[in-house]
Amino acid sequence: MLSSSAQQISDAGFLSRFHRRSLDHQRPLSTVTMAFTVVAYLAFVVARSLEAGPVVPIQYRLACALCLALLVVAIPGTKSTWVFGGIGIAYALVMQAGIALNIAGLEQPMLWALPAMVVIPICAAPLWLTPAHFLAGTLLFYATGLSLLLDLPQLKGEVGIVCWMWVVIGLPTAAVFHFGFYWFRRNHFLLEDRLARLAATDPLTGLQNRRAFMEAAKQRLSSLAEDAKVSAIFIDIDYFKSLNDQFGHAAGDQTLVDVAQALRDWVTTADCIGRIGGEEFALLRPEGLRAAVEFAETLRAAIGGVARPDGFLSASFGVAEYRAGESIMALLDRADEALLRAKHSGRNRVRAERAMSVDSVWLTWSEGLDPAGVSGPIRQRWEDHYLTSHFQPLYSLSHQKQVGFEALLRGERDDGTLVPPVVLFAPKPFTDEGDLDRASHVLHLGNARRLIPDDAWVFLNILPATFVAEGYPDELAAIARSASLKPERVVLELLESHGGSVDDLSRAASQYRDHGFLIAVDDFGAGHSNLDRLFRIRPDLVKLDGELIRATRPGAQQPILPRLVSLLHQAGMLVVVEGVETTEELILAVESNVDFAQGYLLGRPAPSITPPDAVQRRIDHAFDVIAEGRTSQHALFESEVEPYRLALDIAATGLLRGVPKEDAFADLAQRELCISCFILDEAGRQVGLEVPGMAAGVQGGSLHPVANPRDARWDHRPYFRNAVLRPGVPVTSGPYLSLASGRPCIAVTIASETEGRRCVVGVELDWSLQRLPWPASEQW
């Protein structure tokens, strides 16, 4: 920002501002000075009355005094510099006329007139506001004075000398006084103006600072017309702290300068803009809310084009419209609240002040009408459509019955067609996700009371930002009870979304539990969900993302669901699997010991409740399939492993008789699945070298630093412990991930004693082939 006097002088409005400011300073000085000259004039009138000779009647001379007094009285109310200059010129001419009236009839008029005519322009010189006023007033004064002198008969021969003395003494002195005082006032104004600019300007961006913005905005609001509209826009640069932390404060400062310039490119002189502090900017714009939101979207796009070292900037915006009688702070607070909602809902977006609250969507049943008596579904008008509830059942697989219903929000047009979810849940500046979230809770609970059986849960989706909102646990409990639903029947399903730290979520979960609500975490395995989040929030139920039911171990094509369910059960959480769409997925869910299941196969979302009979038969069939398959699977598993058990028993017997290791393991090593044959001592450490088998060379993603089994101790492995517990009997492990080969493996081991020392003889088999059976109870 330029701050030199040169810039201020080149300002098109500089002279106007300087002269207006000078007028403020000159009015009181001119009033006092000119009032004093009125008194001096009256003294002059009295002195003239004491002189002998013909005299002009007193009333004419006093009339001049009255005119002078009236001009003095007019000065304090003067608003225009030109009016002030006109008063000065009129005052000088009236004073000149008064002198002429008073000296008429005197024998030596020059003794009376000349001193006054010299002193008056000199004393008046500093009072002229502008050089133009000074030149006009002084020249008129001298012109009238000259004509007066030329009319005096006493000066016929001396008029040239007198006029010369009068002009030489008075005019240069007056010019020096005027221009000297004018230059002093100008320099004083420059200094004052520069200090004012510095005090009102943010030194980095050149925009108004907070104090100046607040004062300008306050003045703007106080002078608004009754029907005028003004909106405040609050702007916050997203992730600005990370910019400073990663790239230094110089990069942060440059970013602020670039953003300020981007804002300047779009604002007009009618806008009031300032940097409020840090990375926050504020703008006051003479428009209504909708137009201001559209303008904020334009600014958001402009800031989005500003580069930062790791990409491009983004900013969040909050917009609020001025309400008659409120202060600038109240207006900015509402814009700031909208800004916070923009940040919590994902940043890089515009949010307007709240247009409605939960109270405004409180439904008919909350006013005393029992929802059980309502014949049709409850709907709520929202923008250009209605909100309504659909319910999707959740089944307990063990009980084979409906135990809960997830309430899902749908939008319905006037003609009955559904609003696409991408439109219904699209970010909107005037109603944010939090508004829609709270409205959906009121709607769902009203419809649930009418539809959901008394022995079933109601699952309510809730955004993290809503979940942690101050006072909402009490509010939601009151809504549930007003719908005749105990909080114990409501499961709050915490969605994957922005808003709320894990600490905040954990504290809020405790408050909801105090009311009796159950807590579920939705879509575990996607987005922000992780084990730390689960263990901190401690939900009662965990809903697994639908993709997890289809996730498999690469290469082996074996599902990971059973182990994940086991882990969550050990952590004390019940498990819901979503997205069950096929019979095979239902069978896997049952086989994996999942508690509850949900998906299109079990029931689609609908405005009414579907009878469960067909689904119960489908679940029962899945249990039958698993029971039949378990026997077949076990038989296949045994048929694959039995030859290796027999061969291992023979090898162990040979080792006891002293047969060399390579010869004892020769038969095992030549079999298809054998990776290696080994002997472990009583501490689980390998004795000698292992004997490689047919599958040893198969690439299995070997982990090189741990690929040598001779460096390790294996007595903690189940295949070692189980063999020791049953000496002399070949035992088979379930499939596990081999640390040495990086492949799914099976170990067959047998414990024996040689020379009084216990050892474990074993073979590791490659179990990565797709044809090999994986009993559900033995998932690795």
Residue, then its C-alpha position, 0 to 999 in steps of 0.5 A: m500500500l502506498s502511504s506517502s503524501a504524494q499518493q494522498i495529494s494525487d487523490a482526486g478527493f484530496l482538495s475537497r477533503f482538505h477544504r472540508r476539514s479546514l472549514d471545520h477548523q476555521r468556523p470557530l476562529s472566523t466567528v470569533t475574529m469577525a465578531f471582534t471586528v464588528v465590535a471594532y466597527l461599532a467603536f469606529v462608529v462611536a468615534r466618528s459621532l464625536e467628530a464635528g462636521p457633516v455625518v451620515p445618519i447613524q441608522y445607515r452606519l448601524a445597518c452596516a453593523l447589523c449586516l456584519a453581525l448577521l454574517v457572523v451569526a451565519i458562519p457556524g451553520t455553514k456546510s459548504t466551502w463556497v458559502f463560507g467564501g461568499i460570506g467572507i467576500a460579503y463581509a469584506l464589502v460590507m466592511q468597506a461600505g461601512i468605512a465609506l459611510n463613516i469617513a464621509g464629511l471628515e476633513q482628513p478622511m485618510l487618517w481614518a480610512l487608511p489604517a483600517m483598509v490596510v489592516i482588514p485584508i491582512c487580518a482576514a488573509p488567514l481566514w480565507l479557506t482557499p486561494a480562490h476565495f482569497l484572491a476574489g475577496t481581496l481583489l474586490f476589497y481593493a477594487t472598492g477601496l480604490s474607487l472610494l479613495l478616488d472619490l475623496p477630494q482631499l486626495k486629488g494630488e496625492v491619490g497615486i502615492v496613497c494607493w501605492m502605499w496602500v497596495v504595497i503594504g497591504l496586498p503582499t502582507a496579506a498574500v504572505f499571511h494567507f498562503g503561509f497559513y494555507w500551507f501550514r494547514r495543508n501540511h497539518f492535514l496531510l499529517e493528520d490524514r496519513l496518521a488516520r490512514l495508518a490507524a485505519t489500514d491493515p499494513l499487510t493487505g492494505l484493507q481496512n483493519r478491524r477497528a476501521f471496518m467496524e466504525a465504517a460498518k456502524q456508520r453505514l448501518s446507522s445511515l440506512a434508509e428504511d427499506a435498504k438491504v445490507s448483508a455481511i459476508f464473513i470469509d475464512i481461508d481454509y487450512f491457513k495454519s497448515l500453510n504457515d506451518q509447512f511453508g513459513h509465515a512469508a508464504g502465509d503473508q503472501t497468501l493474505v496479500d493475494v486474497a486481499q487483491a482477489l477481493r479488491d478485484w470484485v468489490t465496488t466502492a459501495d462495499c465496505i471490506g476489511r481484514i478482521g484478524g488472522e486469515e479472516f475478512a469481512l465484507l458489508r454489501p448493499e444487497g439482500l441475502r440471496a444476492a449476497v450469497e451469489f456474490a460470495e460464491t463468486l468470491r469463493a471461485a476467485i479465491g479458489g484461483v489463488a495458488r499456494p505452494d501445494g495447490f490452490l486456496s479455498a475459503s469458507f463463507g458465512v452470510a447474514e442479512y441485516r435486521a432493522g435495529e441490530s448492531i454490527m456485532a449482532l450481524l457479524d455474529r450471525a454471519d460468523e455462525a454461518l461460517l462455522r457451519a460452512k467449516h464444519s460441513g467440509r469447508n470451501r463452501v458458502r453458508a447463509e444464516r440459519a433460515m429455520s430451526v428445529d422448532s420451525v419443523w416441529l410437526t403436528w404430533s408435537e402439538g398434541l396429536d397422537p401420531a398413532g392416530v394419524s392415518g398416513p405418513i407424516r411429511q414435512r415441507w422443505e424448500d420445493h418438496y416434502l421430507t418423508s421417512h422410509f424404513q429398512p429392517l435389520y435382522s438378528l441372524s440368530h433370532q431370525k427376526q426383525v429387531g430394528f429399522e433404520a429410518l432413511l430420509r427421502g424427498e418427495r415432490d408434489d406429484g409423488t416422485l422421489v427427489p434424487p439423493v444427490v439433489l436432496f443432500a446437495p450442499k445448499p447455502f440457505t439450509d445446511e446438513g445440520d438443519l436437515d439432520r435435525a428436521s429428519h429426527v423429528l420426522h422419523l420419530g413421529n413416523a416411527r411411533r406410528l409404524i415401528p413395533d414396540d419391541a424393535w429399535v429405531f436407528l436414526n442417522i446423525l451427523p457428527a456436527t449435530f451429535v456434538a452440538e451443545g444441548y442436543p442430547d437433552e433436546l433429542a430425548a425430549i423429542a423422542r419422549s414427545a413421540s412416545l418413544k423411550p430413548e432406550r429404543v433409539v439407536l443413534e447411528l453416527l455417520e461418516s462425515h466432517g465435524g467433531s473431534v474424537d474427544d468431542l464425540s466421546r463426551a457427547a456419547s456419554q451424554y446420550r447414554d445418560h438418557g438411554f440412547l444406544i450408539a452405533v458407528d456407521d460404515f466402519g471400514a470407510g472414510h474416517s473410521n478406525l479402531d482408535r475412533l471405535f475404542r474412544i467412542r465405545p459404541d454399542l453396535v458397529k455397522l460394517d461398510g458393505e464392501l467389507i463383506r466382499a473383501t478377501r485376502p489377495g491371492a487366497q480369495q478368502p473373506i476377512l469378515p470372520r476375523l473382523v467380527s471376532l475382533l469387534h466381539q472381543a472389544g465388546m461391540l455387536v456387529v451389523v453388516e450392511g449391504v447384504e444383497t445376495t444369498e452368498e453374502l447372507i451365508l457368509a454373514v451367518e458363517s462369520n458370526v455376525d449379529f445383525a444384517q441389513g440389505y436389499l436381500l432382507g428388505r428395501p427401504a419403504p414407507s411401510i413395514t414389510p412382513p418378515d416371513a419370507v426373510q426368516r425362511r431365507i435366513d433359516h435356509a442360510f443356517d441349513v446351508i452352513a450346517e451342510g457345508r460345514t460337514s462337507q468342508h471338514a471332509l474335504f479338509e481332512s482328505e487333503v491333510e490326511p496323506y500329510r499326517l500319515a507321511l509325517d508320522i512315518a518321517a517322525t518314526g524314521l527320525l527316532r530310529g536314526v534315519p538321516k533327516e533328508d531321507a526321513f523327509a524325502d516322501l513329504a518333500q516330494r508332495e505338491l503342497c510341502i513348503s518345508c519340513f522342520i524339527l523344533d527343540e523344546a524351546g521352539r527353535q529350529v534344529g538344523l536346516e529345514v528340508p525344502g519341499m515341492a512348494a518351496g520355490v513358489q513365489g509367496g511374497s516372502l518377507h526377506p528380513v524374516a524369511n529365515p525360520r532358523d532365527a526365530r522361536w516358534d513355541h508360541r504358535p498353536y501348532f507347537r502347543n497343540a502337538v506338545l499337548r498330544p505327544g505322538v499324535p499328528v495334529t493339524s493347524g488351521p490356515y495361518l499367514s506364514l511369517a517366513s513365506g508370506r503365504p497362507c499355510i497349514a502346519v502338521t506337527i507331531a511331538s516325540e522324544t529322542e534321547g530324553r529330549r522333547c522335539v516337535v517334527g513338522v511340515e508346512l503346507d502351502w494353503s494358497l490354492q483356491r481349491l483348498p478348503w477353508p473351514a469357517s471356524e478356522q479362518w486365519 
